[in-house]
Amino acid sequence: MKTTAAVLAAGLALTLAGAAQAQEFQPKAAGTTMLNVRVTSVDPEAGDPITTLAGAATGLRAEVNADVMPTIGLSYFFTDNVAVEVIAGTTKHTVTAKGPATDLKVKETWVLPPVVSLQYHFAPTAKVSPYVGAGVNYMIFYNGSDKNNFDLDIDNGFGFALQAGVDVAVSGPWSANLDVKKVFFETDATDNRNGVKSTVKLDPWVVSAGFGYKF
């Protein structure tokens, strides 16, 4: 993960430590709905080779930058330990073609990557309540703007995600939250105008920090 994700994760550390001292709080329980509002860093890996449409090497690779945006997550607890979460948010990314003597902006695009995950919460009645999860996501690329005479088409599609996080009680229904997801997603990007393509493993790290409220 790049510096943005590391700083975001570290930025909540003091809050989590202080919140752990809270004396009165609402525990997680069956039937609870939790709303989390977070600041999220989406940091793709990418770096895959760009080839001609016939598959010949060009010496270039596709790079995608990170972005930080607000997101929301909504969880429902079927039991004290088991919940399902839906997260939604959108980030803006720049696709760049890079090589030994090339650093060329190809496209700017917004991405909507909703994730639905099934979670297991290890200590639902404790002040510090870690959890893990796994689920699916669907990447939607929209409002794209091509650059430098490129005409890049990026395929939408499904991926899957692994998740780990922790909720720390603050007071009453409020909690602090730190959440990390690894999303596994591969897409085809094709530019018929210039005769190039790339199969890009975006595989972003999604690192979030924020606050939750239980209903």
Secondary structure, DSSP 8 states (H G I E B T S, - for coil): --HHHHHHHHHTHHHHHHHTT--SB----TT-EEEEEEEEEEE----EEEEETT--EEEEEEEE--EEEEEEEEEEESSSSEEEEEEEE-EEEEEEEEETTEEEEEEEEEEE--EEEEEEES-TTSSEEEEEEEEEEEEEEEEEEE-TT---EE--EEEEEEEEEEEEEEEBTEEEEEEEEEEE-EEEEEETTTTEEEEEE---EEEEEEEEEE-
